[in-house]
Amino acid sequence: MSTLQHFDPKDAVIEKIKEKGGWVNCHAHLDRAYSLQKDSFSFTNSYLKEKWHLVDEMKKNSTVDVIYDRMARALDYFLEQGTQAVGSFIDADEVIEDRSIKAAQRIMDKYGKDIEIRWANQVLKGVIDPKAREWFDISSDFVDIIGGLPAKDFGREEEHLDVLMETARAKNKLVHVHVDQFNTDEEKETELLARKTIEYGLQGKVSAVHSISVAAHPKKYRYELYDLINEAQMSVISCPTAWIDHNRTERLAPSHNSVTPVDEMIPHGINVSFGTDNINDIYKPFSDGNLWTELRVMLESCHYYDVEKLSDIATVNGLKCLGIKK
C-alpha cells in the first residue's frame, strides 16, 4: 500500500481562505448583474467604449425593485460561497438617476448584518460634463468609495482624477479607479493615478482597478512603476475573467496576456486583491460570479502558485482595499 500522501493545492487555498474569514470580492457591478436579455446579447461583441453607452437602455428600464432583485441574487450567491465582503460600483448619472442608490440602501437594510458591503459610484458619463458632475456629487455623498473612469473624459484624464482626489480628500473617503483597460503600451493611467495619489497626499487610500496595460510595457518601465505604486501605497484590484478575453491585436509588445501581472506585483510588495467585475450582462455574458473561477484564472494566467499569497489575495488584501478592519 502506498504511503505517498496526495496534495490538492486547491483544497489548501480554500482552507486558508476559510481560516481568514472567507472570500472578499473587491470589484463588482451588482446593479447590472443578471441584466442580459436575449435581444441585448448581440451587444456583447461591441467595443468596450460602445458598451459604456449601450447599457443606457437597460438602465432606463430598470426600476428600484429590479435593481434590488439583481443585487440580492448576486449577494445570495456570494454568501453561498462563503464571502465575507463585497465592493461594488453602482451607476449614478442622468439616465439611471438615483435608482441604484435607493436599491443599494435597501440592500444594506436586508444584507448589512450578513456581509460587509462597500459601494463606489460608477461614472460612465465622466465627471466633467455639468450633468455628469451633478450626479457624481450626489452619489459621492452616499458611497463609501469614490469611483473613477478617466478614459471616459478622454484628453482630460488629469482633470478627471483631480475631481476624484479633491472629493475623496474633502469627504475622507477611499478611491477606486478603473485604469489601463485597453492592453496597450500607449496607456499609462496606473502611473498617472499613482502620481496623483502622491500629489494629493492620499497614500494608502487609492486602488487601481484592472491595470491590464501594465503588462504591455517593457520590464524596465513595469518595475519602475511598481516602485511608484509602492511610494503611493496604492493597491491593485485584478478581475481576471473580465479581461482574459481581450481581443488580440497586431501591435508589438512584450509577450504577455491581458491579466494584471500579479506574479510580479505581489513579490514587489504591492497589495493585490481581486474581484468578479460584471456578471451576466452585456460586458460579461457568461460570467457567473464564481470566485474560485476568478482565482483559478488568475493563478493559471500568471503562473502564480503561492498558496499563502493566493489566499491573501482572496481575503485580507481585499479587506485592505475596501477599508475594512477586522
SETOR-50561 format. One record per residue (C-alpha): residue number from 1; residue in three letters; chain; x, y, z. Coordinates in Angstrom, 1 decimal. Each point is the difference from the previous one (the first is absolute). Example, Ala and Ser with C-alpha at 12.3 -4.5 7.8 and 13.67 -1.06 7.14 Angstrom:
<sites>
+-----+------+-----+--------+--------+--------+
: seq : type : mol :      x :      y :      z :
+-----+------+-----+--------+--------+--------+
:   1 :  ALA :   A :   12.3 :   -4.5 :    7.8 :
:   2 :  SER :   A :    1.4 :    3.4 :   -0.7 :
+-----+------+-----+--------+--------+--------+
</sites>
This chain:
<sites>
+-----+------+-----+--------+--------+--------+
: seq : type : mol :      x :      y :      z :
+-----+------+-----+--------+--------+--------+
:   1 :  MET :   A :    0.0 :    0.0 :    0.0 :
:   2 :  SER :   A :    1.4 :    3.4 :   -1.0 :
:   3 :  THR :   A :    1.1 :    2.3 :    2.8 :
:   4 :  LEU :   A :    0.1 :    3.1 :   -2.3 :
:   5 :  GLN :   A :   -2.5 :    2.6 :    1.0 :
:   6 :  HIS :   A :   -1.9 :    1.9 :   -2.7 :
:   7 :  PHE :   A :    0.1 :    3.8 :    0.2 :
:   8 :  ASP :   A :   -2.8 :    2.0 :   -1.6 :
:   9 :  PRO :   A :    1.1 :    3.7 :   -0.1 :
:  10 :  LYS :   A :   -3.6 :    1.1 :   -0.7 :
:  11 :  ASP :   A :   -1.1 :   -1.5 :    3.3 :
:  12 :  ALA :   A :    2.9 :    1.7 :    1.7 :
:  13 :  VAL :   A :   -0.9 :    3.4 :   -1.4 :
:  14 :  ILE :   A :   -3.7 :   -0.4 :    0.8 :
:  15 :  GLU :   A :    0.8 :   -1.1 :    3.6 :
:  16 :  LYS :   A :    2.2 :    3.1 :    0.5 :
:  17 :  ILE :   A :   -2.7 :    2.3 :   -1.4 :
:  18 :  LYS :   A :   -2.4 :   -1.5 :    2.5 :
:  19 :  GLU :   A :    2.5 :    0.5 :    2.8 :
:  20 :  LYS :   A :    0.3 :    3.7 :   -1.0 :
:  21 :  GLY :   A :   -3.7 :    0.6 :    0.2 :
:  22 :  GLY :   A :   -1.2 :   -0.8 :   -3.5 :
:  23 :  TRP :   A :    0.2 :    1.5 :   -3.5 :
:  24 :  VAL :   A :    0.3 :    3.8 :   -0.6 :
:  25 :  ASN :   A :   -1.3 :    1.1 :   -3.4 :
:  26 :  CYS :   A :    1.5 :    3.5 :   -0.4 :
:  27 :  HIS :   A :   -1.5 :    1.0 :   -3.3 :
:  28 :  ALA :   A :   -3.5 :   -0.7 :   -1.4 :
:  29 :  HIS :   A :   -2.9 :    1.8 :   -1.7 :
:  30 :  LEU :   A :   -2.9 :   -1.5 :    1.9 :
:  31 :  ASP :   A :   -2.6 :    2.4 :   -1.4 :
:  32 :  ARG :   A :    0.6 :   -1.5 :   -3.5 :
:  33 :  ALA :   A :    0.3 :   -3.6 :    1.0 :
:  34 :  TYR :   A :   -2.3 :   -2.4 :   -1.9 :
:  35 :  SER :   A :   -1.2 :    2.9 :   -2.2 :
:  36 :  LEU :   A :    0.7 :   -1.8 :   -3.3 :
:  37 :  GLN :   A :   -3.0 :   -0.5 :   -2.3 :
:  38 :  LYS :   A :   -0.3 :   -2.1 :   -3.1 :
:  39 :  ASP :   A :   -0.4 :    3.2 :   -2.1 :
:  40 :  SER :   A :    3.1 :    1.6 :    1.5 :
:  41 :  PHE :   A :    2.2 :   -3.1 :   -0.4 :
:  42 :  SER :   A :    1.1 :    1.4 :   -3.3 :
:  43 :  PHE :   A :    1.6 :    2.9 :    1.8 :
:  44 :  THR :   A :    2.5 :   -2.2 :    1.7 :
:  45 :  ASN :   A :    2.5 :    0.1 :   -2.9 :
:  46 :  SER :   A :    0.0 :    3.8 :    0.0 :
:  47 :  TYR :   A :    3.1 :    2.0 :    0.9 :
:  48 :  LEU :   A :    0.4 :    1.0 :    3.6 :
:  49 :  LYS :   A :   -0.6 :    3.7 :   -0.6 :
:  50 :  GLU :   A :   -3.1 :   -0.8 :   -1.9 :
:  51 :  LYS :   A :   -1.3 :   -2.1 :    2.9 :
:  52 :  TRP :   A :    0.3 :    3.1 :    2.2 :
:  53 :  HIS :   A :   -2.9 :    1.4 :   -2.0 :
:  54 :  LEU :   A :   -1.8 :   -3.2 :   -0.9 :
:  55 :  VAL :   A :   -1.0 :   -0.6 :    3.7 :
:  56 :  ASP :   A :   -2.1 :    3.1 :    0.0 :
:  57 :  GLU :   A :   -3.1 :   -1.7 :   -1.3 :
:  58 :  MET :   A :    0.3 :   -2.6 :    2.8 :
:  59 :  LYS :   A :    0.5 :    2.7 :    2.6 :
:  60 :  LYS :   A :   -3.1 :    1.9 :   -1.3 :
:  61 :  ASN :   A :   -2.1 :   -3.0 :    0.5 :
:  62 :  SER :   A :    1.3 :   -1.0 :    3.4 :
:  63 :  THR :   A :   -2.3 :    0.8 :    2.9 :
:  64 :  VAL :   A :    1.3 :    0.0 :    3.6 :
:  65 :  ASP :   A :   -1.7 :   -3.3 :    0.5 :
:  66 :  VAL :   A :    1.7 :   -1.6 :   -3.0 :
:  67 :  ILE :   A :    3.4 :    1.3 :    1.0 :
:  68 :  TYR :   A :   -0.5 :   -1.2 :    3.6 :
:  69 :  ASP :   A :   -0.9 :   -3.5 :   -1.3 :
:  70 :  ARG :   A :    3.2 :   -0.1 :   -2.1 :
:  71 :  MET :   A :    2.1 :    1.0 :    3.0 :
:  72 :  ALA :   A :   -1.7 :   -2.4 :    2.3 :
:  73 :  ARG :   A :    0.4 :   -2.9 :   -2.4 :
:  74 :  ALA :   A :    3.8 :    0.6 :   -0.3 :
:  75 :  LEU :   A :    0.4 :    0.5 :    3.8 :
:  76 :  ASP :   A :   -1.9 :   -3.2 :    0.7 :
:  77 :  TYR :   A :    2.5 :   -1.8 :   -2.3 :
:  78 :  PHE :   A :    3.0 :    1.6 :    1.7 :
:  79 :  LEU :   A :   -1.3 :   -1.0 :    3.4 :
:  80 :  GLU :   A :   -0.4 :   -3.6 :   -1.2 :
:  81 :  GLN :   A :    3.7 :    0.1 :   -0.9 :
:  82 :  GLY :   A :    1.0 :    1.2 :    3.5 :
:  83 :  THR :   A :    0.7 :    3.6 :   -0.9 :
:  84 :  GLN :   A :    0.7 :    2.4 :    2.8 :
:  85 :  ALA :   A :    0.1 :    3.3 :   -1.9 :
:  86 :  VAL :   A :   -0.9 :    1.5 :   -3.4 :
:  87 :  GLY :   A :    0.9 :    3.3 :   -1.6 :
:  88 :  SER :   A :   -2.3 :    1.1 :   -2.8 :
:  89 :  PHE :   A :   -0.2 :    3.0 :   -2.3 :
:  90 :  ILE :   A :   -3.5 :    1.3 :   -0.7 :
:  91 :  ASP :   A :   -1.1 :    2.3 :   -2.8 :
:  92 :  ALA :   A :   -1.0 :    3.5 :    0.7 :
:  93 :  ASP :   A :   -0.7 :    2.4 :   -2.9 :
:  94 :  GLU :   A :   -2.8 :    1.7 :   -1.8 :
:  95 :  VAL :   A :   -1.2 :   -3.2 :   -1.6 :
:  96 :  ILE :   A :   -0.4 :   -2.2 :    3.1 :
:  97 :  GLU :   A :   -0.2 :    3.0 :    2.4 :
:  98 :  ASP :   A :   -0.1 :   -1.2 :    3.7 :
:  99 :  ARG :   A :   -1.7 :   -3.4 :   -0.6 :
: 100 :  SER :   A :    3.1 :   -2.0 :    0.7 :
: 101 :  ILE :   A :    0.7 :    2.0 :    3.1 :
: 102 :  LYS :   A :   -3.5 :   -0.7 :    1.3 :
: 103 :  ALA :   A :    0.4 :   -3.7 :   -0.8 :
: 104 :  ALA :   A :    3.4 :   -0.1 :    1.7 :
: 105 :  GLN :   A :   -1.5 :    1.6 :    3.2 :
: 106 :  ARG :   A :   -2.7 :   -2.8 :    0.0 :
: 107 :  ILE :   A :    2.8 :   -2.6 :   -0.4 :
: 108 :  MET :   A :    1.8 :    1.4 :    3.0 :
: 109 :  ASP :   A :   -3.2 :   -0.3 :    2.1 :
: 110 :  LYS :   A :   -0.4 :   -3.6 :   -1.0 :
: 111 :  TYR :   A :    3.6 :   -1.3 :   -0.3 :
: 112 :  GLY :   A :    2.0 :    2.4 :    2.1 :
: 113 :  LYS :   A :    0.2 :   -2.5 :    2.9 :
: 114 :  ASP :   A :    1.0 :   -3.0 :   -2.1 :
: 115 :  ILE :   A :    2.8 :    1.4 :   -2.2 :
: 116 :  GLU :   A :    2.2 :    3.1 :   -0.1 :
: 117 :  ILE :   A :   -1.0 :    2.2 :   -3.0 :
: 118 :  ARG :   A :    1.8 :    3.1 :   -1.3 :
: 119 :  TRP :   A :   -1.4 :    2.1 :   -2.8 :
: 120 :  ALA :   A :    1.8 :    2.1 :   -2.6 :
: 121 :  ASN :   A :   -1.5 :    2.3 :   -2.6 :
: 122 :  GLN :   A :    0.4 :   -1.0 :   -3.6 :
: 123 :  VAL :   A :    0.4 :    3.1 :   -2.2 :
: 124 :  LEU :   A :   -0.7 :   -1.3 :   -3.5 :
: 125 :  LYS :   A :   -0.8 :    3.5 :   -1.1 :
: 126 :  GLY :   A :    3.3 :    1.4 :    1.4 :
: 127 :  VAL :   A :    0.3 :    2.7 :    2.7 :
: 128 :  ILE :   A :    0.6 :    3.1 :   -2.1 :
: 129 :  ASP :   A :   -3.3 :    0.5 :   -2.0 :
: 130 :  PRO :   A :   -2.3 :    2.1 :    2.3 :
: 131 :  LYS :   A :   -2.8 :   -2.6 :    0.1 :
: 132 :  ALA :   A :    2.5 :   -2.8 :    0.7 :
: 133 :  ARG :   A :    1.7 :    2.1 :    2.7 :
: 134 :  GLU :   A :   -3.3 :    0.6 :    1.6 :
: 135 :  TRP :   A :   -0.7 :   -3.7 :    0.4 :
: 136 :  PHE :   A :    3.6 :   -0.7 :    1.0 :
: 137 :  ASP :   A :   -0.4 :    2.5 :    2.9 :
: 138 :  ILE :   A :   -3.4 :   -1.4 :    1.0 :
: 139 :  SER :   A :    1.3 :   -3.6 :    0.0 :
: 140 :  SER :   A :    3.2 :    0.9 :    1.8 :
: 141 :  ASP :   A :   -1.9 :    0.8 :    3.1 :
: 142 :  PHE :   A :   -1.6 :   -3.5 :    0.1 :
: 143 :  VAL :   A :    2.9 :   -2.3 :   -1.0 :
: 144 :  ASP :   A :    2.9 :   -1.2 :    2.2 :
: 145 :  ILE :   A :    2.5 :    0.2 :   -2.9 :
: 146 :  ILE :   A :    0.5 :    2.7 :   -2.6 :
: 147 :  GLY :   A :    0.0 :   -1.7 :   -3.4 :
: 148 :  GLY :   A :    1.7 :    1.1 :   -3.2 :
: 149 :  LEU :   A :    0.3 :   -0.8 :   -3.7 :
: 150 :  PRO :   A :    2.5 :    2.5 :   -1.5 :
: 151 :  ALA :   A :   -0.2 :   -1.4 :   -3.5 :
: 152 :  LYS :   A :   -3.6 :    1.3 :   -0.2 :
: 153 :  ASP :   A :    1.3 :    3.5 :    0.1 :
: 154 :  PHE :   A :    2.6 :   -0.7 :   -2.7 :
: 155 :  GLY :   A :    2.5 :    2.7 :   -0.4 :
: 156 :  ARG :   A :   -0.9 :    1.4 :    3.4 :
: 157 :  GLU :   A :    1.1 :   -3.0 :    2.2 :
: 158 :  GLU :   A :    2.0 :    2.1 :    2.4 :
: 159 :  GLU :   A :   -3.0 :    2.3 :    0.6 :
: 160 :  HIS :   A :   -2.2 :   -3.0 :    0.5 :
: 161 :  LEU :   A :    2.5 :   -1.3 :    2.7 :
: 162 :  ASP :   A :    0.2 :    3.4 :    1.6 :
: 163 :  VAL :   A :   -3.8 :    0.0 :    0.5 :
: 164 :  LEU :   A :    0.2 :   -3.5 :    1.6 :
: 165 :  MET :   A :    2.9 :    0.8 :    2.3 :
: 166 :  GLU :   A :   -1.4 :    3.4 :    1.1 :
: 167 :  THR :   A :   -3.3 :   -1.7 :    0.8 :
: 168 :  ALA :   A :    1.6 :   -2.9 :    1.9 :
: 169 :  ARG :   A :    2.2 :    2.3 :    2.0 :
: 170 :  ALA :   A :   -2.9 :    2.3 :    0.9 :
: 171 :  LYS :   A :   -2.2 :   -2.9 :    1.0 :
: 172 :  ASN :   A :    2.7 :   -2.2 :    1.5 :
: 173 :  LYS :   A :   -0.8 :   -3.0 :   -2.3 :
: 174 :  LEU :   A :    1.9 :   -2.7 :   -1.9 :
: 175 :  VAL :   A :    0.4 :    0.2 :   -3.7 :
: 176 :  HIS :   A :   -0.3 :   -2.9 :   -2.6 :
: 177 :  VAL :   A :    0.8 :    0.9 :   -3.6 :
: 178 :  HIS :   A :   -0.4 :   -2.1 :   -3.2 :
: 179 :  VAL :   A :    3.3 :    0.4 :   -1.8 :
: 180 :  ASP :   A :    2.1 :   -1.5 :   -2.9 :
: 181 :  GLN :   A :   -2.9 :   -2.0 :   -1.4 :
: 182 :  PHE :   A :    1.1 :   -0.3 :   -3.7 :
: 183 :  ASN :   A :    3.1 :   -2.2 :    0.3 :
: 184 :  THR :   A :    2.4 :    2.3 :   -1.9 :
: 185 :  ASP :   A :    3.2 :    1.8 :    0.8 :
: 186 :  GLU :   A :   -1.6 :    3.2 :   -1.0 :
: 187 :  GLU :   A :   -1.8 :    0.0 :    3.4 :
: 188 :  LYS :   A :    1.7 :    1.3 :    3.1 :
: 189 :  GLU :   A :   -3.0 :    0.7 :    2.2 :
: 190 :  THR :   A :    1.3 :   -2.1 :    2.9 :
: 191 :  GLU :   A :    3.1 :    2.2 :    0.1 :
: 192 :  LEU :   A :   -2.1 :    3.1 :   -0.2 :
: 193 :  LEU :   A :   -2.3 :   -1.2 :    2.8 :
: 194 :  ALA :   A :    3.0 :   -0.8 :    2.2 :
: 195 :  ARG :   A :    1.4 :    3.5 :   -0.6 :
: 196 :  LYS :   A :   -3.3 :    1.7 :    0.8 :
: 197 :  THR :   A :   -0.3 :   -2.1 :    3.2 :
: 198 :  ILE :   A :    3.3 :    1.4 :    1.2 :
: 199 :  GLU :   A :   -0.8 :    3.5 :   -1.1 :
: 200 :  TYR :   A :   -3.2 :    0.0 :    2.0 :
: 201 :  GLY :   A :    1.5 :   -1.7 :    3.0 :
: 202 :  LEU :   A :   -2.3 :   -3.0 :   -0.2 :
: 203 :  GLN :   A :    2.6 :   -2.7 :    0.4 :
: 204 :  GLY :   A :   -1.6 :   -3.2 :    1.2 :
: 205 :  LYS :   A :   -3.5 :    1.1 :   -1.0 :
: 206 :  VAL :   A :    0.0 :   -0.7 :   -3.8 :
: 207 :  SER :   A :   -0.5 :   -3.2 :   -2.0 :
: 208 :  ALA :   A :    0.6 :   -0.5 :   -3.8 :
: 209 :  VAL :   A :   -2.6 :   -2.3 :   -1.5 :
: 210 :  HIS :   A :    1.2 :   -2.3 :   -2.8 :
: 211 :  SER :   A :    3.3 :    1.5 :   -1.2 :
: 212 :  ILE :   A :    0.3 :   -2.6 :   -2.7 :
: 213 :  SER :   A :    2.0 :    2.3 :   -2.3 :
: 214 :  VAL :   A :    2.9 :   -0.1 :    2.5 :
: 215 :  ALA :   A :    1.1 :   -3.4 :   -1.5 :
: 216 :  ALA :   A :    0.2 :    1.5 :   -3.5 :
: 217 :  HIS :   A :    2.9 :    2.2 :    1.1 :
: 218 :  PRO :   A :    3.7 :   -0.9 :    0.0 :
: 219 :  LYS :   A :    1.4 :   -1.6 :    3.3 :
: 220 :  LYS :   A :    2.0 :    3.2 :    0.9 :
: 221 :  TYR :   A :   -3.2 :    2.1 :   -0.1 :
: 222 :  ARG :   A :   -2.0 :   -2.6 :    1.9 :
: 223 :  TYR :   A :    2.4 :   -0.2 :    2.9 :
: 224 :  GLU :   A :    0.4 :    3.8 :    0.2 :
: 225 :  LEU :   A :   -3.8 :    0.1 :    0.1 :
: 226 :  TYR :   A :   -0.1 :   -2.5 :    2.8 :
: 227 :  ASP :   A :    2.3 :    2.2 :    2.1 :
: 228 :  LEU :   A :   -2.2 :    3.0 :   -0.7 :
: 229 :  ILE :   A :   -3.1 :   -2.0 :    1.1 :
: 230 :  ASN :   A :    1.7 :   -0.9 :    3.2 :
: 231 :  GLU :   A :    0.9 :    3.6 :    0.6 :
: 232 :  ALA :   A :   -3.7 :    0.9 :   -0.4 :
: 233 :  GLN :   A :   -0.9 :   -3.0 :    2.2 :
: 234 :  MET :   A :   -2.5 :   -0.8 :   -2.7 :
: 235 :  SER :   A :   -1.9 :   -3.3 :   -0.3 :
: 236 :  VAL :   A :   -0.8 :   -1.8 :   -3.2 :
: 237 :  ILE :   A :   -3.2 :   -2.0 :   -0.7 :
: 238 :  SER :   A :    0.1 :   -2.7 :   -2.6 :
: 239 :  CYS :   A :   -3.1 :   -1.3 :   -1.8 :
: 240 :  PRO :   A :    1.4 :   -3.0 :   -1.9 :
: 241 :  THR :   A :   -3.0 :   -1.4 :   -2.0 :
: 242 :  ALA :   A :   -1.1 :    3.5 :   -0.9 :
: 243 :  TRP :   A :    3.2 :    0.6 :   -2.0 :
: 244 :  ILE :   A :    1.4 :   -3.4 :   -1.1 :
: 245 :  ASP :   A :   -2.3 :    0.3 :   -3.1 :
: 246 :  HIS :   A :    1.6 :    3.3 :   -1.2 :
: 247 :  ASN :   A :    0.3 :    0.0 :   -3.8 :
: 248 :  ARG :   A :    3.4 :   -0.7 :   -1.5 :
: 249 :  THR :   A :    1.6 :    2.8 :   -2.1 :
: 250 :  GLU :   A :    3.0 :    0.3 :   -2.3 :
: 251 :  ARG :   A :    1.6 :    2.5 :    2.3 :
: 252 :  LEU :   A :    3.5 :   -1.2 :    1.1 :
: 253 :  ALA :   A :    0.5 :   -0.3 :    3.8 :
: 254 :  PRO :   A :    1.8 :   -2.2 :    2.5 :
: 255 :  SER :   A :   -1.5 :   -3.5 :    0.0 :
: 256 :  HIS :   A :   -2.8 :    0.2 :    2.5 :
: 257 :  ASN :   A :   -3.7 :   -0.7 :    0.5 :
: 258 :  SER :   A :   -2.8 :    2.5 :    0.9 :
: 259 :  VAL :   A :    0.0 :   -0.8 :    3.8 :
: 260 :  THR :   A :    1.4 :    2.3 :    2.6 :
: 261 :  PRO :   A :    3.7 :   -1.2 :    0.6 :
: 262 :  VAL :   A :   -0.7 :   -1.2 :    3.5 :
: 263 :  ASP :   A :    3.1 :   -2.3 :   -0.1 :
: 264 :  GLU :   A :    2.2 :    3.1 :   -0.2 :
: 265 :  MET :   A :   -2.0 :    2.3 :    2.3 :
: 266 :  ILE :   A :   -0.3 :   -2.2 :    3.0 :
: 267 :  PRO :   A :    3.7 :   -0.8 :    0.3 :
: 268 :  HIS :   A :    0.6 :    3.8 :   -0.4 :
: 269 :  GLY :   A :   -2.1 :    0.6 :    3.2 :
: 270 :  ILE :   A :   -3.1 :    1.4 :   -1.7 :
: 271 :  ASN :   A :   -3.3 :   -0.7 :    1.7 :
: 272 :  VAL :   A :   -2.0 :   -1.9 :   -2.7 :
: 273 :  SER :   A :   -3.6 :   -1.2 :    0.4 :
: 274 :  PHE :   A :   -2.6 :   -1.2 :   -2.5 :
: 275 :  GLY :   A :   -3.6 :    0.2 :   -1.1 :
: 276 :  THR :   A :   -2.6 :   -1.4 :   -2.3 :
: 277 :  ASP :   A :   -0.8 :    3.2 :   -1.9 :
: 278 :  ASN :   A :   -3.1 :   -0.4 :   -2.1 :
: 279 :  ILE :   A :   -2.4 :   -3.0 :    0.3 :
: 280 :  ASN :   A :   -2.3 :   -1.2 :   -2.8 :
: 281 :  ASP :   A :   -0.4 :    3.4 :   -1.8 :
: 282 :  ILE :   A :    1.1 :    1.4 :   -3.4 :
: 283 :  TYR :   A :    3.5 :    0.4 :    1.3 :
: 284 :  LYS :   A :    0.5 :   -3.6 :    1.2 :
: 285 :  PRO :   A :   -2.9 :   -2.1 :   -1.1 :
: 286 :  PHE :   A :    1.4 :   -3.4 :    1.2 :
: 287 :  SER :   A :    1.4 :    1.2 :    3.3 :
: 288 :  ASP :   A :   -1.8 :   -1.6 :    2.9 :
: 289 :  GLY :   A :    1.7 :    1.6 :    3.0 :
: 290 :  ASN :   A :    1.8 :   -3.1 :    1.1 :
: 291 :  LEU :   A :    3.0 :    1.2 :    2.1 :
: 292 :  TRP :   A :    2.0 :   -3.2 :   -0.3 :
: 293 :  THR :   A :   -0.2 :    0.4 :   -3.8 :
: 294 :  GLU :   A :    1.4 :    3.5 :    0.3 :
: 295 :  LEU :   A :    2.9 :   -1.2 :    2.2 :
: 296 :  ARG :   A :    0.7 :   -3.0 :   -2.2 :
: 297 :  VAL :   A :    0.2 :    2.2 :   -3.2 :
: 298 :  MET :   A :    2.3 :    2.4 :    1.8 :
: 299 :  LEU :   A :    2.4 :   -2.7 :    1.3 :
: 300 :  GLU :   A :    0.2 :   -1.8 :   -3.3 :
: 301 :  SER :   A :    0.3 :    3.0 :   -2.2 :
: 302 :  CYS :   A :    2.7 :    1.5 :    2.2 :
: 303 :  HIS :   A :    1.7 :   -3.4 :    0.8 :
: 304 :  TYR :   A :   -0.3 :    1.0 :    3.7 :
: 305 :  TYR :   A :   -0.3 :   -3.0 :    2.4 :
: 306 :  ASP :   A :    0.8 :    1.4 :    3.5 :
: 307 :  VAL :   A :   -2.8 :   -1.4 :    2.1 :
: 308 :  GLU :   A :    0.4 :    2.4 :    2.9 :
: 309 :  LYS :   A :    0.2 :    3.1 :   -2.3 :
: 310 :  LEU :   A :   -3.0 :   -1.2 :   -2.1 :
: 311 :  SER :   A :   -2.1 :   -0.3 :    3.1 :
: 312 :  ASP :   A :    1.1 :    3.5 :    1.0 :
: 313 :  ILE :   A :   -1.0 :    1.4 :   -3.4 :
: 314 :  ALA :   A :   -3.5 :   -1.5 :    0.6 :
: 315 :  THR :   A :   -0.4 :    1.2 :    3.5 :
: 316 :  VAL :   A :    2.1 :    2.4 :    2.1 :
: 317 :  ASN :   A :    1.4 :    2.0 :   -2.9 :
: 318 :  GLY :   A :   -3.5 :    0.6 :   -1.1 :
: 319 :  LEU :   A :   -1.1 :    1.2 :    3.5 :
: 320 :  LYS :   A :    2.8 :    2.5 :   -0.2 :
: 321 :  CYS :   A :   -1.2 :    1.3 :   -3.4 :
: 322 :  LEU :   A :   -3.5 :    0.4 :    1.3 :
: 323 :  GLY :   A :    1.1 :    1.7 :    3.2 :
: 324 :  ILE :   A :   -1.4 :   -2.7 :    2.2 :
: 325 :  LYS :   A :    1.9 :   -0.6 :    3.3 :
: 326 :  LYS :   A :   -0.4 :   -3.4 :    1.8 :
+-----+------+-----+--------+--------+--------+
</sites>
